[in-house]
């Protein structure tokens, strides 16, 4: 019944997606990014599939972070 009427609470990600100056890093810092992807948040997915964001995501996965970065940031 709860899902039938689409009464789910809005996440902080929805608020972030309203901003024109949102960066990929800010979005990835949110705890519920994966959950929002799993529930097919269309606005989030549209943001993530933009070419510049896809390129940055692939770079994050395939390249080692710089050694001079703080460990907290390197292995986030």
Phi and psi in radians as a Rosetta constraint file:
Dihedral C 1 N 2 CA 2 C 2 CIRCULARHARMONIC -1.010 0.35
Dihedral N 2 CA 2 C 2 N 3 CIRCULARHARMONIC -0.826 0.35
Dihedral C 2 N 3 CA 3 C 3 CIRCULARHARMONIC -1.314 0.35
Dihedral N 3 CA 3 C 3 N 4 CIRCULARHARMONIC -0.459 0.35
Dihedral C 3 N 4 CA 4 C 4 CIRCULARHARMONIC -1.049 0.35
Dihedral N 4 CA 4 C 4 N 5 CIRCULARHARMONIC -0.628 0.35
Dihedral C 4 N 5 CA 5 C 5 CIRCULARHARMONIC -1.705 0.35
Dihedral N 5 CA 5 C 5 N 6 CIRCULARHARMONIC 0.136 0.35
Dihedral C 5 N 6 CA 6 C 6 CIRCULARHARMONIC 0.948 0.35
Dihedral N 6 CA 6 C 6 N 7 CIRCULARHARMONIC 0.853 0.35
Dihedral C 6 N 7 CA 7 C 7 CIRCULARHARMONIC -1.730 0.35
Dihedral N 7 CA 7 C 7 N 8 CIRCULARHARMONIC 0.359 0.35
Dihedral C 7 N 8 CA 8 C 8 CIRCULARHARMONIC -1.147 0.35
Dihedral N 8 CA 8 C 8 N 9 CIRCULARHARMONIC 2.619 0.35
Dihedral C 8 N 9 CA 9 C 9 CIRCULARHARMONIC -1.315 0.35
Dihedral N 9 CA 9 C 9 N 10 CIRCULARHARMONIC 2.562 0.35
Dihedral C 9 N 10 CA 10 C 10 CIRCULARHARMONIC -1.360 0.35
Dihedral N 10 CA 10 C 10 N 11 CIRCULARHARMONIC 2.486 0.35
Dihedral C 10 N 11 CA 11 C 11 CIRCULARHARMONIC -1.584 0.35
Dihedral N 11 CA 11 C 11 N 12 CIRCULARHARMONIC 2.963 0.35
Dihedral C 11 N 12 CA 12 C 12 CIRCULARHARMONIC -1.150 0.35
Dihedral N 12 CA 12 C 12 N 13 CIRCULARHARMONIC -0.442 0.35
Dihedral C 12 N 13 CA 13 C 13 CIRCULARHARMONIC -1.085 0.35
Dihedral N 13 CA 13 C 13 N 14 CIRCULARHARMONIC -0.692 0.35
Dihedral C 13 N 14 CA 14 C 14 CIRCULARHARMONIC -1.045 0.35
Dihedral N 14 CA 14 C 14 N 15 CIRCULARHARMONIC -0.705 0.35
Dihedral C 14 N 15 CA 15 C 15 CIRCULARHARMONIC -1.127 0.35
Dihedral N 15 CA 15 C 15 N 16 CIRCULARHARMONIC -0.739 0.35
Dihedral C 15 N 16 CA 16 C 16 CIRCULARHARMONIC -1.110 0.35
Dihedral N 16 CA 16 C 16 N 17 CIRCULARHARMONIC -0.701 0.35
Dihedral C 16 N 17 CA 17 C 17 CIRCULARHARMONIC -1.159 0.35
Dihedral N 17 CA 17 C 17 N 18 CIRCULARHARMONIC -0.281 0.35
Dihedral C 17 N 18 CA 18 C 18 CIRCULARHARMONIC -1.248 0.35
Dihedral N 18 CA 18 C 18 N 19 CIRCULARHARMONIC -0.447 0.35
Dihedral C 18 N 19 CA 19 C 19 CIRCULARHARMONIC -1.332 0.35
Dihedral N 19 CA 19 C 19 N 20 CIRCULARHARMONIC 2.408 0.35
Dihedral C 19 N 20 CA 20 C 20 CIRCULARHARMONIC -1.353 0.35
Dihedral N 20 CA 20 C 20 N 21 CIRCULARHARMONIC -0.424 0.35
Dihedral C 20 N 21 CA 21 C 21 CIRCULARHARMONIC -1.764 0.35
Dihedral N 21 CA 21 C 21 N 22 CIRCULARHARMONIC 0.382 0.35
Dihedral C 21 N 22 CA 22 C 22 CIRCULARHARMONIC -1.134 0.35
Dihedral N 22 CA 22 C 22 N 23 CIRCULARHARMONIC 2.326 0.35
Dihedral C 22 N 23 CA 23 C 23 CIRCULARHARMONIC -1.819 0.35
Dihedral N 23 CA 23 C 23 N 24 CIRCULARHARMONIC 2.768 0.35
Dihedral C 23 N 24 CA 24 C 24 CIRCULARHARMONIC -1.085 0.35
Dihedral N 24 CA 24 C 24 N 25 CIRCULARHARMONIC -0.686 0.35
Dihedral C 24 N 25 CA 25 C 25 CIRCULARHARMONIC -1.061 0.35
Dihedral N 25 CA 25 C 25 N 26 CIRCULARHARMONIC -0.774 0.35
Dihedral C 25 N 26 CA 26 C 26 CIRCULARHARMONIC -1.059 0.35
Dihedral N 26 CA 26 C 26 N 27 CIRCULARHARMONIC -0.730 0.35
Dihedral C 26 N 27 CA 27 C 27 CIRCULARHARMONIC -1.157 0.35
Dihedral N 27 CA 27 C 27 N 28 CIRCULARHARMONIC -0.745 0.35
Dihedral C 27 N 28 CA 28 C 28 CIRCULARHARMONIC -1.226 0.35
Dihedral N 28 CA 28 C 28 N 29 CIRCULARHARMONIC -0.333 0.35
Dihedral C 28 N 29 CA 29 C 29 CIRCULARHARMONIC -1.285 0.35
Dihedral N 29 CA 29 C 29 N 30 CIRCULARHARMONIC -0.246 0.35
Dihedral C 29 N 30 CA 30 C 30 CIRCULARHARMONIC -1.309 0.35
Dihedral N 30 CA 30 C 30 N 31 CIRCULARHARMONIC 2.437 0.35
Dihedral C 30 N 31 CA 31 C 31 CIRCULARHARMONIC -1.205 0.35
Dihedral N 31 CA 31 C 31 N 32 CIRCULARHARMONIC -0.519 0.35
Dihedral C 31 N 32 CA 32 C 32 CIRCULARHARMONIC -1.768 0.35
Dihedral N 32 CA 32 C 32 N 33 CIRCULARHARMONIC 0.387 0.35
Dihedral C 32 N 33 CA 33 C 33 CIRCULARHARMONIC -1.087 0.35
Dihedral N 33 CA 33 C 33 N 34 CIRCULARHARMONIC -0.827 0.35
Dihedral C 33 N 34 CA 34 C 34 CIRCULARHARMONIC -1.100 0.35
Dihedral N 34 CA 34 C 34 N 35 CIRCULARHARMONIC -0.741 0.35
Dihedral C 34 N 35 CA 35 C 35 CIRCULARHARMONIC -1.081 0.35
Dihedral N 35 CA 35 C 35 N 36 CIRCULARHARMONIC -0.724 0.35
Dihedral C 35 N 36 CA 36 C 36 CIRCULARHARMONIC -1.153 0.35
Dihedral N 36 CA 36 C 36 N 37 CIRCULARHARMONIC -0.592 0.35
Dihedral C 36 N 37 CA 37 C 37 CIRCULARHARMONIC -1.176 0.35
Dihedral N 37 CA 37 C 37 N 38 CIRCULARHARMONIC -0.713 0.35
Dihedral C 37 N 38 CA 38 C 38 CIRCULARHARMONIC -1.114 0.35
Dihedral N 38 CA 38 C 38 N 39 CIRCULARHARMONIC -0.579 0.35
Dihedral C 38 N 39 CA 39 C 39 CIRCULARHARMONIC -1.586 0.35
Dihedral N 39 CA 39 C 39 N 40 CIRCULARHARMONIC 0.204 0.35
Dihedral C 39 N 40 CA 40 C 40 CIRCULARHARMONIC 0.999 0.35
Dihedral N 40 CA 40 C 40 N 41 CIRCULARHARMONIC 1.008 0.35
Dihedral C 40 N 41 CA 41 C 41 CIRCULARHARMONIC -1.233 0.35
Dihedral N 41 CA 41 C 41 N 42 CIRCULARHARMONIC 1.815 0.35
Dihedral C 41 N 42 CA 42 C 42 CIRCULARHARMONIC -1.037 0.35
Dihedral N 42 CA 42 C 42 N 43 CIRCULARHARMONIC -0.729 0.35
Dihedral C 42 N 43 CA 43 C 43 CIRCULARHARMONIC -1.131 0.35
Dihedral N 43 CA 43 C 43 N 44 CIRCULARHARMONIC -0.702 0.35
Dihedral C 43 N 44 CA 44 C 44 CIRCULARHARMONIC -1.139 0.35
Dihedral N 44 CA 44 C 44 N 45 CIRCULARHARMONIC -0.819 0.35
Dihedral C 44 N 45 CA 45 C 45 CIRCULARHARMONIC -1.107 0.35
Dihedral N 45 CA 45 C 45 N 46 CIRCULARHARMONIC -0.671 0.35
Dihedral C 45 N 46 CA 46 C 46 CIRCULARHARMONIC -1.087 0.35
Dihedral N 46 CA 46 C 46 N 47 CIRCULARHARMONIC -0.648 0.35
Dihedral C 46 N 47 CA 47 C 47 CIRCULARHARMONIC -1.172 0.35
Dihedral N 47 CA 47 C 47 N 48 CIRCULARHARMONIC -0.796 0.35
Dihedral C 47 N 48 CA 48 C 48 CIRCULARHARMONIC -1.206 0.35
Dihedral N 48 CA 48 C 48 N 49 CIRCULARHARMONIC -0.518 0.35
Dihedral C 48 N 49 CA 49 C 49 CIRCULARHARMONIC -1.523 0.35
Dihedral N 49 CA 49 C 49 N 50 CIRCULARHARMONIC 0.053 0.35
Dihedral C 49 N 50 CA 50 C 50 CIRCULARHARMONIC -1.108 0.35
Dihedral N 50 CA 50 C 50 N 51 CIRCULARHARMONIC 2.439 0.35
Dihedral C 50 N 51 CA 51 C 51 CIRCULARHARMONIC -0.898 0.35
Dihedral N 51 CA 51 C 51 N 52 CIRCULARHARMONIC -0.745 0.35
Dihedral C 51 N 52 CA 52 C 52 CIRCULARHARMONIC -1.172 0.35
Dihedral N 52 CA 52 C 52 N 53 CIRCULARHARMONIC -0.576 0.35
Dihedral C 52 N 53 CA 53 C 53 CIRCULARHARMONIC -1.344 0.35
Dihedral N 53 CA 53 C 53 N 54 CIRCULARHARMONIC -0.658 0.35
Dihedral C 53 N 54 CA 54 C 54 CIRCULARHARMONIC -1.083 0.35
Dihedral N 54 CA 54 C 54 N 55 CIRCULARHARMONIC -0.742 0.35
Dihedral C 54 N 55 CA 55 C 55 CIRCULARHARMONIC -1.083 0.35
Dihedral N 55 CA 55 C 55 N 56 CIRCULARHARMONIC -0.759 0.35
Dihedral C 55 N 56 CA 56 C 56 CIRCULARHARMONIC -1.140 0.35
Dihedral N 56 CA 56 C 56 N 57 CIRCULARHARMONIC -0.670 0.35
Dihedral C 56 N 57 CA 57 C 57 CIRCULARHARMONIC -1.139 0.35
Dihedral N 57 CA 57 C 57 N 58 CIRCULARHARMONIC -0.753 0.35
Dihedral C 57 N 58 CA 58 C 58 CIRCULARHARMONIC -1.118 0.35
Dihedral N 58 CA 58 C 58 N 59 CIRCULARHARMONIC -0.709 0.35
Dihedral C 58 N 59 CA 59 C 59 CIRCULARHARMONIC -1.084 0.35
Dihedral N 59 CA 59 C 59 N 60 CIRCULARHARMONIC -0.731 0.35
Dihedral C 59 N 60 CA 60 C 60 CIRCULARHARMONIC -1.044 0.35
Dihedral N 60 CA 60 C 60 N 61 CIRCULARHARMONIC -0.637 0.35
Dihedral C 60 N 61 CA 61 C 61 CIRCULARHARMONIC -1.426 0.35
Dihedral N 61 CA 61 C 61 N 62 CIRCULARHARMONIC -0.565 0.35
Dihedral C 61 N 62 CA 62 C 62 CIRCULARHARMONIC -1.767 0.35
Dihedral N 62 CA 62 C 62 N 63 CIRCULARHARMONIC -0.252 0.35
Dihedral C 62 N 63 CA 63 C 63 CIRCULARHARMONIC -2.028 0.35
Dihedral N 63 CA 63 C 63 N 64 CIRCULARHARMONIC 2.522 0.35
Dihedral C 63 N 64 CA 64 C 64 CIRCULARHARMONIC -1.253 0.35
Dihedral N 64 CA 64 C 64 N 65 CIRCULARHARMONIC 2.453 0.35
Dihedral C 64 N 65 CA 65 C 65 CIRCULARHARMONIC -1.233 0.35
Dihedral N 65 CA 65 C 65 N 66 CIRCULARHARMONIC 2.685 0.35
Dihedral C 65 N 66 CA 66 C 66 CIRCULARHARMONIC -1.019 0.35
Dihedral N 66 CA 66 C 66 N 67 CIRCULARHARMONIC 2.462 0.35
Dihedral C 66 N 67 CA 67 C 67 CIRCULARHARMONIC -1.141 0.35
Dihedral N 67 CA 67 C 67 N 68 CIRCULARHARMONIC -0.470 0.35
Dihedral C 67 N 68 CA 68 C 68 CIRCULARHARMONIC -1.341 0.35
Dihedral N 68 CA 68 C 68 N 69 CIRCULARHARMONIC -0.165 0.35
Dihedral C 68 N 69 CA 69 C 69 CIRCULARHARMONIC -1.222 0.35
Dihedral N 69 CA 69 C 69 N 70 CIRCULARHARMONIC 2.595 0.35
Dihedral C 69 N 70 CA 70 C 70 CIRCULARHARMONIC -1.033 0.35
Dihedral N 70 CA 70 C 70 N 71 CIRCULARHARMONIC 2.468 0.35
Dihedral C 70 N 71 CA 71 C 71 CIRCULARHARMONIC -0.998 0.35
Dihedral N 71 CA 71 C 71 N 72 CIRCULARHARMONIC -0.608 0.35
Dihedral C 71 N 72 CA 72 C 72 CIRCULARHARMONIC -1.018 0.35
Dihedral N 72 CA 72 C 72 N 73 CIRCULARHARMONIC -0.688 0.35
Dihedral C 72 N 73 CA 73 C 73 CIRCULARHARMONIC -1.437 0.35
Dihedral N 73 CA 73 C 73 N 74 CIRCULARHARMONIC -0.584 0.35
Dihedral C 73 N 74 CA 74 C 74 CIRCULARHARMONIC -1.108 0.35
Dihedral N 74 CA 74 C 74 N 75 CIRCULARHARMONIC -0.678 0.35
Dihedral C 74 N 75 CA 75 C 75 CIRCULARHARMONIC -1.955 0.35
Dihedral N 75 CA 75 C 75 N 76 CIRCULARHARMONIC 0.473 0.35
